Amino acid sequence: MPVAGTFKPYRPKPSTFREAYIRMGFSDELREHFGTNYRILRRWVDEEGYQEIHAARRDYLTRTRWPNGAPGNRKRRAAPQIRHV
């Protein structure tokens, strides 16, 4: 417990946070990796710059897991049914 009139300093953002976030995303794996909670992770994301880190993660996923583009709620036409009479 901090002494009266003082405050407990925030846990500093690790130097490897950006790379880990880009690789793992905002997940339980990331939380366990750094041994912290989601509130601290959100603060670190804000310190890093949400727009920039989010765009970097999206680029990473596009290069590695989604070679044909990001998945989404795009309407996909069902394959035509062929009737055999």
N, CA, C and O atoms as a Tinker XYZ file with bonds, in Angstrom:
   340  protein
     1  N      0.839000   -1.173000    0.000000    73     2
     2  CA     0.000000    0.000000    0.000000    64     1     3
     3  C      0.886000    1.239000    0.000000    63     2     4     5
     4  O      1.779000    1.349000    0.839000    81     3
     5  N      0.659000    2.175000   -0.923000    73     3     6
     6  CA     1.465000    3.391000   -0.938000    64     5     7
     7  C      1.241000    4.245000    0.307000    63     6     8     9
     8  O      0.183000    4.195000    0.934000    81     7
     9  N      2.243000    5.016000    0.641000    73     7    10
    10  CA     2.147000    5.934000    1.771000    64     9    11
    11  C      1.131000    7.021000    1.422000    63    10    12    13
    12  O      1.008000    7.406000    0.259000    81    11
    13  N      0.406000    7.516000    2.422000    73    11    14
    14  CA    -0.602000    8.549000    2.199000    64    13    15
    15  C      0.014000    9.751000    1.476000    63    14    16    17
    16  O      1.103000   10.208000    1.823000    81    15
    17  N     -0.690000   10.243000    0.483000    73    15    18
    18  CA    -0.214000   11.397000   -0.271000    64    17    19
    19  C      0.640000   11.012000   -1.471000    63    18    20    21
    20  O      1.066000   11.882000   -2.230000    81    19
    21  N      0.891000    9.729000   -1.651000    73    19    22
    22  CA     1.666000    9.271000   -2.812000    64    21    23
    23  C      0.767000    8.392000   -3.672000    63    22    24    25
    24  O     -0.369000    8.100000   -3.298000    81    23
    25  N      1.262000    7.986000   -4.784000    73    23    26
    26  CA     0.492000    7.101000   -5.641000    64    25    27
    27  C      1.402000    5.989000   -6.144000    63    26    28    29
    28  O      2.624000    6.127000   -6.180000    81    27
    29  N      0.789000    4.914000   -6.522000    73    27    30
    30  CA     1.535000    3.790000   -7.075000    64    29    31
    31  C      1.723000    4.055000   -8.568000    63    30    32    33
    32  O      0.738000    4.248000   -9.281000    81    31
    33  N      2.946000    4.067000   -9.046000    73    31    34
    34  CA     3.156000    4.380000  -10.464000    64    33    35
    35  C      2.618000    3.261000  -11.361000    63    34    36    37
    36  O      2.604000    2.089000  -10.985000    81    35
    37  N      2.176000    3.660000  -12.556000    73    35    38
    38  CA     1.702000    2.687000  -13.525000    64    37    39
    39  C      2.840000    1.766000  -13.939000    63    38    40    41
    40  O      4.008000    2.155000  -13.949000    81    39
    41  N      2.472000    0.547000  -14.276000    73    39    42
    42  CA     3.457000   -0.390000  -14.801000    64    41    43
    43  C      3.869000    0.104000  -16.183000    63    42    44    45
    44  O      3.012000    0.361000  -17.029000    81    43
    45  N      5.169000    0.241000  -16.421000    73    43    46
    46  CA     5.596000    0.758000  -17.726000    64    45    47
    47  C      5.345000   -0.248000  -18.846000    63    46    48    49
    48  O      5.324000   -1.459000  -18.625000    81    47
    49  N      5.158000    0.278000  -20.041000    73    47    50
    50  CA     4.932000   -0.556000  -21.215000    64    49    51
    51  C      6.238000   -1.256000  -21.587000    63    50    52    53
    52  O      7.264000   -0.589000  -21.723000    81    51
    53  N      6.234000   -2.584000  -21.755000    73    51    54
    54  CA     7.459000   -3.295000  -22.143000    64    53    55
    55  C      7.890000   -2.913000  -23.558000    63    54    56    57
    56  O      7.069000   -2.517000  -24.386000    81    55
    57  N      9.162000   -3.036000  -23.815000    73    55    58
    58  CA     9.679000   -2.673000  -25.137000    64    57    59
    59  C      9.200000   -3.640000  -26.216000    63    58    60    61
    60  O      9.203000   -3.286000  -27.395000    81    59
    61  N      8.794000   -4.837000  -25.848000    73    59    62
    62  CA     8.347000   -5.837000  -26.827000    64    61    63
    63  C      6.833000   -5.832000  -27.026000    63    62    64    65
    64  O      6.302000   -6.699000  -27.720000    81    63
    65  N      6.133000   -4.874000  -26.431000    73    63    66
    66  CA     4.668000   -4.883000  -26.488000    64    65    67
    67  C      4.138000   -4.772000  -27.910000    63    66    68    69
    68  O      3.243000   -5.527000  -28.291000    81    67
    69  N      4.662000   -3.861000  -28.691000    73    67    70
    70  CA     4.144000   -3.651000  -30.053000    64    69    71
    71  C      4.227000   -4.930000  -30.887000    63    70    72    73
    72  O      3.254000   -5.311000  -31.537000    81    71
    73  N      5.373000   -5.586000  -30.870000    73    71    74
    74  CA     5.546000   -6.814000  -31.652000    64    73    75
    75  C      4.616000   -7.918000  -31.154000    63    74    76    77
    76  O      4.024000   -8.650000  -31.947000    81    75
    77  N      4.496000   -8.029000  -29.830000    73    75    78
    78  CA     3.625000   -9.065000  -29.265000    64    77    79
    79  C      2.167000   -8.791000  -29.620000    63    78    80    81
    80  O      1.429000   -9.719000  -29.951000    81    79
    81  N      1.740000   -7.526000  -29.556000    73    79    82
    82  CA     0.350000   -7.187000  -29.885000    64    81    83
    83  C      0.070000   -7.478000  -31.354000    63    82    84    85
    84  O     -0.987000   -8.013000  -31.689000    81    83
    85  N      0.987000   -7.139000  -32.213000    73    83    86
    86  CA     0.794000   -7.378000  -33.643000    64    85    87
    87  C      0.674000   -8.878000  -33.911000    63    86    88    89
    88  O     -0.128000   -9.293000  -34.747000    81    87
    89  N      1.449000   -9.678000  -33.224000    73    87    90
    90  CA     1.430000  -11.122000  -33.407000    64    89    91
    91  C      0.202000  -11.781000  -32.767000    63    90    92    93
    92  O     -0.414000  -12.652000  -33.381000    81    91
    93  N     -0.163000  -11.378000  -31.543000    73    91    94
    94  CA    -1.209000  -12.061000  -30.787000    64    93    95
    95  C     -2.556000  -11.361000  -30.783000    63    94    96    97
    96  O     -3.580000  -12.010000  -30.570000    81    95
    97  N     -2.585000  -10.053000  -31.014000    73    95    98
    98  CA    -3.828000   -9.311000  -30.905000    64    97    99
    99  C     -4.204000   -9.097000  -29.455000    63    98   100   101
   100  O     -3.448000   -9.440000  -28.546000    81    99
   101  N     -5.375000   -8.529000  -29.247000    73    99   102
   102  CA    -5.839000   -8.241000  -27.888000    64   101   103
   103  C     -6.537000   -9.500000  -27.382000    63   102   104   105
   104  O     -7.757000   -9.625000  -27.488000    81   103
   105  N     -5.761000  -10.426000  -26.835000    73   103   106
   106  CA    -6.300000  -11.732000  -26.465000    64   105   107
   107  C     -5.844000  -12.134000  -25.070000    63   106   108   109
   108  O     -5.019000  -11.468000  -24.445000    81   107
   109  N     -6.404000  -13.240000  -24.602000    73   107   110
   110  CA    -5.961000  -13.787000  -23.315000    64   109   111
   111  C     -4.504000  -14.222000  -23.401000    63   110   112   113
   112  O     -3.778000  -14.165000  -22.409000    81   111
   113  N     -4.078000  -14.655000  -24.576000    73   111   114
   114  CA    -2.678000  -15.049000  -24.764000    64   113   115
   115  C     -1.741000  -13.871000  -24.487000    63   114   116   117
   116  O     -0.701000  -14.040000  -23.852000    81   115
   117  N     -2.103000  -12.700000  -24.954000    73   115   118
   118  CA    -1.294000  -11.500000  -24.714000    64   117   119
   119  C     -1.297000  -11.134000  -23.235000    63   118   120   121
   120  O     -0.261000  -10.786000  -22.670000    81   119
   121  N     -2.469000  -11.214000  -22.617000    73   119   122
   122  CA    -2.587000  -10.910000  -21.191000    64   121   123
   123  C     -1.726000  -11.855000  -20.359000    63   122   124   125
   124  O     -1.039000  -11.417000  -19.436000    81   123
   125  N     -1.759000  -13.138000  -20.676000    73   123   126
   126  CA    -0.943000  -14.110000  -19.952000    64   125   127
   127  C      0.543000  -13.936000  -20.260000    63   126   128   129
   128  O      1.388000  -14.141000  -19.389000    81   127
   129  N      0.858000  -13.562000  -21.485000    73   127   130
   130  CA     2.252000  -13.361000  -21.882000    64   129   131
   131  C      2.925000  -12.296000  -21.010000    63   130   132   133
   132  O      4.065000  -12.461000  -20.576000    81   131
   133  N      2.200000  -11.204000  -20.764000    73   131   134
   134  CA     2.759000  -10.121000  -19.956000    64   133   135
   135  C      2.343000  -10.211000  -18.488000    63   134   136   137
   136  O      2.806000   -9.414000  -17.672000    81   135
   137  N      1.487000  -11.155000  -18.140000    73   135   138
   138  CA     1.071000  -11.320000  -16.752000    64   137   139
   139  C      0.370000  -10.094000  -16.196000    63   138   140   141
   140  O      0.683000   -9.628000  -15.100000    81   139
   141  N     -0.580000   -9.577000  -16.961000    73   139   142
   142  CA    -1.274000   -8.361000  -16.557000    64   141   143
   143  C     -2.760000   -8.486000  -16.861000    63   142   144   145
   144  O     -3.221000   -9.551000  -17.273000    81   143
   145  N     -3.508000   -7.417000  -16.664000    73   143   146
   146  CA    -4.942000   -7.461000  -16.931000    64   145   147
   147  C     -5.291000   -6.583000  -18.140000    63   146   148   149
   148  O     -4.449000   -5.864000  -18.678000    81   147
   149  N     -6.558000   -6.670000  -18.542000    73   147   150
   150  CA    -6.961000   -5.980000  -19.768000    64   149   151
   151  C     -6.874000   -4.461000  -19.644000    63   150   152   153
   152  O     -6.651000   -3.779000  -20.644000    81   151
   153  N     -7.049000   -3.912000  -18.424000    73   151   154
   154  CA    -6.994000   -2.444000  -18.280000    64   153   155
   155  C     -5.595000   -1.922000  -18.592000    63   154   156   157
   156  O     -5.448000   -0.880000  -19.230000    81   155
   157  N     -4.581000   -2.636000  -18.150000    73   155   158
   158  CA    -3.201000   -2.223000  -18.442000    64   157   159
   159  C     -2.912000   -2.394000  -19.932000    63   158   160   161
   160  O     -2.250000   -1.553000  -20.539000    81   159
   161  N     -3.412000   -3.487000  -20.522000    73   159   162
   162  CA    -3.211000   -3.685000  -21.961000    64   161   163
   163  C     -3.856000   -2.556000  -22.755000    63   162   164   165
   164  O     -3.272000   -2.072000  -23.724000    81   163
   165  N     -5.062000   -2.128000  -22.354000    73   163   166
   166  CA    -5.723000   -1.024000  -23.054000    64   165   167
   167  C     -4.917000    0.262000  -22.937000    63   166   168   169
   168  O     -4.813000    1.021000  -23.900000    81   167
   169  N     -4.353000    0.507000  -21.771000    73   167   170
   170  CA    -3.535000    1.708000  -21.585000    64   169   171
   171  C     -2.305000    1.652000  -22.482000    63   170   172   173
   172  O     -1.930000    2.653000  -23.091000    81   171
   173  N     -1.677000    0.476000  -22.563000    73   171   174
   174  CA    -0.492000    0.337000  -23.411000    64   173   175
   175  C     -0.850000    0.520000  -24.888000    63   174   176   177
   176  O     -0.083000    1.116000  -25.645000    81   175
   177  N     -2.012000    0.008000  -25.295000    73   175   178
   178  CA    -2.459000    0.206000  -26.681000    64   177   179
   179  C     -2.669000    1.693000  -26.939000    63   178   180   181
   180  O     -2.274000    2.195000  -27.992000    81   179
   181  N     -3.285000    2.405000  -25.998000    73   179   182
   182  CA    -3.484000    3.847000  -26.147000    64   181   183
   183  C     -2.151000    4.583000  -26.202000    63   182   184   185
   184  O     -1.994000    5.515000  -26.990000    81   183
   185  N     -1.190000    4.178000  -25.378000    73   183   186
   186  CA     0.132000    4.812000  -25.399000    64   185   187
   187  C      0.830000    4.578000  -26.736000    63   186   188   189
   188  O      1.540000    5.449000  -27.237000    81   187
   189  N      0.622000    3.399000  -27.301000    73   187   190
   190  CA     1.268000    3.054000  -28.570000    64   189   191
   191  C      0.598000    3.761000  -29.743000    63   190   192   193
   192  O      1.229000    4.009000  -30.771000    81   191
   193  N     -0.671000    4.079000  -29.586000    73   191   194
   194  CA    -1.436000    4.701000  -30.675000    64   193   195
   195  C     -2.333000    3.661000  -31.308000    63   194   196   197
   196  O     -1.874000    2.841000  -32.103000    81   195
   197  N     -3.617000    3.687000  -30.959000    73   195   198
   198  CA    -4.547000    2.644000  -31.389000    64   197   199
   199  C     -4.602000    2.501000  -32.902000    63   198   200   201
   200  O     -4.519000    1.385000  -33.415000    81   199
   201  N     -4.738000    3.598000  -33.623000    73   199   202
   202  CA    -4.887000    3.525000  -35.084000    64   201   203
   203  C     -3.672000    2.881000  -35.739000    63   202   204   205
   204  O     -3.809000    2.046000  -36.634000    81   203
   205  N     -2.481000    3.274000  -35.288000    73   203   206
   206  CA    -1.257000    2.756000  -35.896000    64   205   207
   207  C     -1.059000    1.275000  -35.590000    63   206   208   209
   208  O     -0.732000    0.493000  -36.483000    81   207
   209  N     -1.255000    0.891000  -34.336000    73   207   210
   210  CA    -1.018000   -0.504000  -33.963000    64   209   211
   211  C     -2.096000   -1.417000  -34.561000    63   210   212   213
   212  O     -1.818000   -2.562000  -34.915000    81   211
   213  N     -3.318000   -0.906000  -34.669000    73   211   214
   214  CA    -4.398000   -1.684000  -35.281000    64   213   215
   215  C     -4.117000   -1.899000  -36.773000    63   214   216   217
   216  O     -4.320000   -2.997000  -37.292000    81   215
   217  N     -3.658000   -0.871000  -37.447000    73   215   218
   218  CA    -3.327000   -0.994000  -38.874000    64   217   219
   219  C     -2.156000   -1.954000  -39.075000    63   218   220   221
   220  O     -2.152000   -2.736000  -40.026000    81   219
   221  N     -1.166000   -1.901000  -38.188000    73   219   222
   222  CA    -0.022000   -2.802000  -38.295000    64   221   223
   223  C     -0.459000   -4.255000  -38.095000    63   222   224   225
   224  O      0.026000   -5.147000  -38.792000    81   223
   225  N     -1.372000   -4.500000  -37.147000    73   223   226
   226  CA    -1.872000   -5.866000  -36.934000    64   225   227
   227  C     -2.657000   -6.343000  -38.143000    63   226   228   229
   228  O     -2.525000   -7.495000  -38.556000    81   227
   229  N     -3.468000   -5.470000  -38.709000    73   227   230
   230  CA    -4.240000   -5.851000  -39.892000    64   229   231
   231  C     -3.312000   -6.192000  -41.060000    63   230   232   233
   232  O     -3.560000   -7.160000  -41.778000    81   231
   233  N     -2.253000   -5.415000  -41.258000    73   231   234
   234  CA    -1.277000   -5.720000  -42.312000    64   233   235
   235  C     -0.602000   -7.057000  -42.067000    63   234   236   237
   236  O     -0.396000   -7.838000  -42.996000    81   235
   237  N     -0.259000   -7.319000  -40.811000    73   235   238
   238  CA     0.377000   -8.591000  -40.452000    64   237   239
   239  C     -0.553000   -9.759000  -40.782000    63   238   240   241
   240  O     -0.123000  -10.751000  -41.372000    81   239
   241  N     -1.825000   -9.640000  -40.400000    73   239   242
   242  CA    -2.770000  -10.721000  -40.674000    64   241   243
   243  C     -3.010000  -10.889000  -42.170000    63   242   244   245
   244  O     -3.179000  -12.010000  -42.649000    81   243
   245  N     -3.026000   -9.799000  -42.900000    73   243   246
   246  CA    -3.212000   -9.878000  -44.346000    64   245   247
   247  C     -2.043000  -10.625000  -44.997000    63   246   248   249
   248  O     -2.242000  -11.419000  -45.916000    81   247
   249  N     -0.835000  -10.368000  -44.516000    73   247   250
   250  CA     0.350000  -11.039000  -45.073000    64   249   251
   251  C      0.444000  -12.505000  -44.671000    63   250   252   253
   252  O      0.872000  -13.335000  -45.473000    81   251
   253  N      0.055000  -12.837000  -43.450000    73   251   254
   254  CA     0.326000  -14.176000  -42.950000    64   253   255
   255  C     -0.875000  -15.111000  -42.957000    63   254   256   257
   256  O     -0.744000  -16.264000  -43.367000    81   255
   257  N     -2.037000  -14.653000  -42.517000    73   255   258
   258  CA    -3.175000  -15.559000  -42.349000    64   257   259
   259  C     -4.271000  -15.365000  -43.385000    63   258   260   261
   260  O     -5.039000  -16.290000  -43.650000    81   259
   261  N     -4.354000  -14.203000  -43.960000    73   259   262
   262  CA    -5.430000  -13.920000  -44.902000    64   261   263
   263  C     -4.847000  -13.521000  -46.258000    63   262   264   265
   264  O     -4.970000  -12.359000  -46.643000    81   263
   265  N     -4.229000  -14.422000  -46.983000    73   263   266
   266  CA    -3.605000  -14.020000  -48.247000    64   265   267
   267  C     -4.592000  -13.512000  -49.281000    63   266   268   269
   268  O     -4.197000  -12.790000  -50.197000    81   267
   269  N     -5.871000  -13.869000  -49.162000    73   267   270
   270  CA    -6.877000  -13.411000  -50.131000    64   269   271
   271  C     -7.680000  -12.236000  -49.624000    63   270   272   273
   272  O     -8.732000  -11.924000  -50.182000    81   271
   273  N     -7.210000  -11.574000  -48.576000    73   271   274
   274  CA    -7.928000  -10.443000  -48.013000    64   273   275
   275  C     -8.572000  -10.813000  -46.696000    63   274   276   277
   276  O     -8.745000  -11.992000  -46.388000    81   275
   277  N     -8.923000   -9.813000  -45.926000    73   275   278
   278  CA    -9.503000  -10.032000  -44.604000    64   277   279
   279  C    -10.893000  -10.636000  -44.708000    63   278   280   281
   280  O    -11.649000  -10.303000  -45.621000    81   279
   281  N    -11.236000  -11.524000  -43.776000    73   279   282
   282  CA   -12.590000  -12.062000  -43.786000    64   281   283
   283  C    -13.577000  -11.007000  -43.322000    63   282   284   285
   284  O    -13.190000  -10.030000  -42.681000    81   283
   285  N    -14.809000  -11.193000  -43.631000    73   283   286
   286  CA   -15.800000  -10.212000  -43.224000    64   285   287
   287  C    -17.197000  -10.697000  -43.533000    63   286   288   289
   288  O    -17.403000  -11.864000  -43.866000    81   287
   289  N    -18.143000   -9.805000  -43.421000    73   287   290
   290  CA   -19.536000  -10.153000  -43.671000    64   289   291
   291  C    -19.924000   -9.855000  -45.113000    63   290   292   293
   292  O    -21.017000   -9.357000  -45.381000    81   291
   293  N    -19.049000  -10.154000  -46.010000    73   291   294
   294  CA   -19.373000   -9.939000  -47.413000    64   293   295
   295  C    -20.375000  -10.996000  -47.847000    63   294   296   297
   296  O    -20.278000  -12.164000  -47.470000    81   295
   297  N    -21.329000  -10.566000  -48.640000    73   295   298
   298  CA   -22.277000  -11.548000  -49.148000    64   297   299
   299  C    -21.564000  -12.403000  -50.181000    63   298   300   301
   300  O    -20.915000  -11.911000  -51.103000    81   299
   301  N    -21.709000  -13.669000  -49.989000    73   299   302
   302  CA   -21.109000  -14.595000  -50.948000    64   301   303
   303  C    -22.244000  -15.359000  -51.621000    63   302   304   305
   304  O    -23.135000  -15.897000  -50.964000    81   303
   305  N    -22.188000  -15.388000  -52.899000    73   303   306
   306  CA   -23.213000  -16.090000  -53.646000    64   305   307
   307  C    -22.978000  -17.588000  -53.493000    63   306   308   309
   308  O    -21.862000  -18.076000  -53.668000    81   307
   309  N    -24.017000  -18.288000  -53.173000    73   307   310
   310  CA   -23.910000  -19.732000  -53.028000    64   309   311
   311  C    -23.671000  -20.356000  -54.395000    63   310   312   313
   312  O    -24.122000  -19.834000  -55.415000    81   311
   313  N    -22.975000  -21.451000  -54.406000    73   311   314
   314  CA   -22.725000  -22.158000  -55.662000    64   313   315
   315  C    -24.060000  -22.635000  -56.218000    63   314   316   317
   316  O    -24.929000  -23.071000  -55.463000    81   315
   317  N    -24.226000  -22.555000  -57.530000    73   315   318
   318  CA   -25.504000  -22.974000  -58.110000    64   317   319
   319  C    -25.741000  -24.469000  -57.878000    63   318   320   321
   320  O    -24.825000  -25.288000  -57.958000    81   319
   321  N    -26.996000  -24.789000  -57.590000    73   319   322
   322  CA   -27.373000  -26.188000  -57.388000    64   321   323
   323  C    -27.667000  -26.830000  -58.747000    63   322   324   325
   324  O    -28.446000  -26.302000  -59.541000    81   323
   325  N    -27.049000  -27.943000  -58.989000    73   323   326
   326  CA   -27.264000  -28.652000  -60.233000    64   325   327
   327  C    -28.267000  -29.773000  -59.958000    63   326   328   329
   328  O    -28.063000  -30.623000  -59.091000    81   327
   329  N    -29.344000  -29.744000  -60.720000    73   327   330
   330  CA   -30.363000  -30.771000  -60.561000    64   329   331
   331  C    -30.116000  -31.876000  -61.544000    63   330   332   333
   332  O    -29.912000  -31.650000  -62.737000    81   331
   333  N    -30.137000  -33.056000  -61.026000    73   331   334
   334  CA   -30.002000  -34.231000  -61.893000    64   333   335
   335  C    -31.391000  -34.830000  -62.063000    63   334   336   337
   336  O    -32.018000  -35.271000  -61.099000    81   335
   337  N    -31.849000  -34.835000  -63.283000    73   335   338
   338  CA   -33.201000  -35.341000  -63.550000    64   337   339
   339  C    -33.137000  -36.714000  -64.145000    63   338   340
   340  O    -34.174000  -37.309000  -64.440000    81   339
